[in-house]
């Protein structure tokens, strides 16, 4: 009867509302898949870049002063389970002068370095007009050489894929640092690597218990918490808007089924007179609502997954790294999230079909047949 409901007689309005409902559901599911894939891909891309280019855990003094007994501190840290490496480092703001201009930069010094050159972030080098193999002038803001220009050869360009880092980062050895600042190298933080970066918050807690209250241990997730919070909020807001679109399309399903119920009163009366139970009539129209929803879900899946494939194949989501940190977003749809979204949509379609289905069971067959 569901198929005949669209074919028998003049069903133009019913067909039109049904097509609108299917289209709205398909658009909502397609948009849901693409929006989630973009958010998931962006978060994954940023996380991968941060994991590769920042310490998993950073330990520093609570007063931000230099660490005087770094070797003993590292020995204590390395006794913590899951810590794979710990290194004494220093970070300090300096000025970098090139052939074209002067820019501010953040100099990172590793206690294990021994090169006589300095590595410069790619974006920073371009900003000051320097190139690989050339030289820059480093200007310390503190120390005995504060304000003095020290010319240093560029050993290589840093290209992490994160614009903010490539636009300010420099790395050098303690020897080069001493030449720039005019004082001996002294670490002000410990860079720690762990075997499970996604358990770094628990490991950081264990490290904090080991090293005492005068030090603080911060993992990479906590250090970038505002960024991840903003990403999560943006993703939730987008999903709410998309599900509102899907919910509005349920109104079309209610309208379509209500019109079909009123138009097929005679057919319903015949079925009831022939012995069909109210539950049989109820199941027909509930199936109708689920069928419309399933069509919309199938078309939405095809649209959303095709859009993700095409966008990744042609790398369509190239963005401005100065604004979004990375220059490309891969679309990464998640299977279980898609299943959850489709399941919720079908449940909404089922709920939308309940009222018209109950309405169909309340008709009086004898009165409808006499008419």
N, C-alpha and C positions, 0 to 999 in steps of 0.2 A: 504493500500500500504506500510505503514511503516514496518509491519511485514514481508511482502513478499520481501521487499528490502534486508533482511538478508538471506532469504531462497532460492531465485531464483538464479540459475546459480552459478558461482564461486565468492563467496563473502568473501573469506578467509581473504584478506587484510583489507576489511571493518570491518569484525567481530573482527579482531585482534586489530585494532585501537580503535574500540568501547569498547572492553574489557579493553584496557589500559586506556582509558578515564574514564570509570566507576571506575576502580581500583584506579586511581589517585585521583578522587573526593572522593571516600570512605576513602582513606587513609588520605586525607586532612581534611575531616570532623571529622573523628575519632581522629586524632591528635589535631584538634582544640578543641574538647570537653575535651579531657584528659588534654591538656595544660591549658585551662581555668579553669578546675576543680582543678588542682593542685595549680595554682596561687590563685584562690579564696579560696581554703581550707587553704593554707599556710597563706594568709593574715588574714583570719578569726581566725585561731588558734593563731597567734601572737597577734591579736587585743584582743581576749578574755583573753589571759594570761596577757597582759598589763593592761587591764581594771580591772582585778581581783587583780593585785598585785602592781599597782602604783596609786598615787593620780589622780583623774579625773582632778583636777586643783591644781597647786602649786603656792603659793604666797610667794615672798621673796623680800627683799630690793634690790634696784638696785645696791647698792654697796656691796651686799652679806654679810653685817654685821649682828650681832644678832638683833632680834626683841625684843625691850625692853618693849613695851606695847602690848603684844600679846593678852591679854583678850579684850581690847578695839577694837583692829583690828578685832578679831573674831566676836565681836558683830556687827560691821559694815558689815562684809562679810555675816553674817547670815540674814541681812535684804534684801539681793538680792534674787529675786524670783528664784525658782528652786534649790537653795542651800539646801541640806539636812543635812549636817554636816560639821564642820570645827574643826581642831585639831592642836594644836601647836606641832611642832616636831623639831628635830635636826638631821642633818646628819654630820658625821665626819669620816675621814679616820683614821684607826688604823691598827696595826699589830696584827696578831693572831698566837700564838705559840701552837703547839700540840706535841704529842710524837714523830712525825716524822720530821716535818719541820715548818717553819714560812712562812705565807702568808699575803698579804695585804687584808684588808677587809673594807667595808663601814658600820659603825655603825649607826643605826637609833634609835632614842630615842623619845618615845612618852610621852608627859606631863601627860597622864592619866595612865601610867603604874606604877605598884608597886611591881613587882616580884623581888626576890633576885637572879634570874638566868639570863642567857643570851641564846637567841635562835640563832642558827647558821645555815646558808645555808647548805643543804645536801652535795653539791659538795665541799664546803669549808671545811666542817668537814672531808670528805674523804681525801682531799688534805693534811691536817695537821695531819691526823691519829687519829682524835677524833671520839667519838660515842655518841649517845643519852644516857644521864645519866652520862656521864663522865665529864671532865672539860677541859678548855683551859686557856691559859694565854693571857690576853689582854694587849697590849702595846700602850699607848697613844703617839701621835707624838707632841702634844702641851699641854699646861697646866702645873700645878705644878708637875704632875706625869709623865711628858714626859720621855720616855725611861724606865720607871719602869714596871716590870711585875706584873700583878694582876691576881691571879688565881680565876676563876669564874666557877661555876657548869653550865653545859649545861641543860637548861630546856626543850628543844625540837629542832627538826631539821626543817628547813624551806624548803619546796619543792613546789615551785611555778610553775614548769614546764618550766621556762625560764632559760637556763643554766647560762647566764651571771649573773643573780640575785642570783641564788643558789650558785654560785662560789665566791661571795663576800659579801653577805648580812648578817648582824647580827642585832638583835633587843634587846633592853634592856630598863629598867625603868630609870627614873632620878636618883634614888638611886644608881643603878649599874654604871651609867655613872659617877657620882661624885666620886665613888671609883676608876674608871679607870683613869679619867682625873685629879682628885684632885681639882676640882672646881665645883661650882654649875651649875645646868642645866640652859641653856638659849636657847630658840628656835631660829633657823635661817630660818625656813620656816613654812608655814601653809598648811596642807594637807586638801583639800576640796573635798567632795563628792556631786554629783548633781543627779537629778532624770532622766536626759536624757544625757547619756555620749556622744551621737553623736551630741548633740547641745552644747557641752562644750566650743567650741570656741566663740560662742555668749555670753554664760554666763560669760566666762572669760573677755570678753570686758566690760560687765556690772559691774563686780567686779572691774576692773581697773578704771572705771569711779567713783566708790564709794570710793575707798581707796586712790586715789591721785597718783601723779607722782613719789613719792619716793619709791613706790612699783611696782612690776611687777607681772602680773598674766599669767601663761603659762598653757595651757591645754595639756592633754596627747597626742593629735594628733600633736600639734606643737612641743612638746618635742621630738617626734619620727618622725618628718617630713623627715629627710634624709633616714630613713629606709623605710617608705612608698613610697617615691619618687623612691627609687631604685627598690622596688617591682613593682611599676607601669611601670617603664621603661623596666624592664625585661619582664613583661607580654606583653607590646606593641610590643617589638622586636620579641618575639616568635610568636605572632599572625600575624605580617607582613610576617614572613618567611612562615607560614602555608598558608596564603592567596596567596602568590606567587606560592606555589605548586599547589593550586587550579587553579590559573590563567593560569599556564603552561598547566594544563590538558585541558583547553579550546581549546588549539591548536589541541589536538587530536579530539575534537568534530568537529571543523571546517574541519579537514582533512577527517574524517569519512563521514560527510554529503556531502562534495564536491565530494568525490568518488562515493557516492550513487547517487548524482544528475547526474553526468556524465554517470554512468552505467545505469540509468533508463530513459535515454532520450526518448526511444521509448514509455515507459509507460506514461511519461509526455505528449508526443505528442498525444497519444490516448486520454488521459483525456481532453486535450485542444480541440481536434477535436470533442469530444462528448459534448462540451459545458461548460467544467469546466473553471471557471474564474481564472485569475492570482492570485487573493486573495486566492482561494481554494488551489492552488498548494503551495503558500507561507505558508499557515497555516499547510499543511502536514509536511513540513520540519522544521518549527518552533516547531511543536509538537514533532518531532523526537528529536530535540536538548533538549527540556525540559524533554522528556522521559528519555534520557540517563542521564541527570543531576539528575533527581528524583531517578533513580536507584542508582546512586552513593551516593546520600544523605541518602537514606534509609539504604543502607549497612553501610555507615559511622556512622549513628546514632546507629545502632545495635552494631558496633564495639566499639565506644566510650563509650556508656552507659554500655555495658557489662564489658569493662575494668575498669570503675569506680566502678561498683558493686563488681567485683572480688578483686580489690585492697583494697577496704574498708573492705570486708568480711574477707580477710586474713591479713589485716594490712601490705600490702606489702611495703608501703612507709615509712619505718622506716629509719631515717637519723641520722647523727652525730650531737648531740646537741651542741657540742663545736663549730661547724661551722655554723649551721643553727638556733640556739636559741632553737628550739623545737626538740623532738625526734621522732615525728610522724606527717605526713601530711594526713588528711582526704581529699578525693577527693569530692569537692562540686560543681557539675555542676549547672549552673543557667539556668532556663527554658527560660527566655526571651533572654538571650545571645545566646543560642543555636538556638532559632527561628530566631534571626537576622542573625547569621552565615549561616544557611540553606537558608534563604531568599536571602542573597547576592549571594550565590553560584548559586541558580536557576536563578537569574537575569543575572549572568555572562554566564550561559548556554544559556539563551535566546539571549543575545547579540552575542554569538558565532554562533548561528544558523541563524542569520539574513543574513549574506553574502551568504552562500550556498542557502538559500531560495530565495533570490532575483535573484541569478544566474539561478535557476530553472524556474523562470517566464520569462526569456529573451530568452529561446529557441523558435525557429520557428517551429511549429508543422508540417506544410506541408513538409518542407525540411527534418525533421527527419523521417517522414513516408516514403518519397521517398527513403531514404537510407536503 
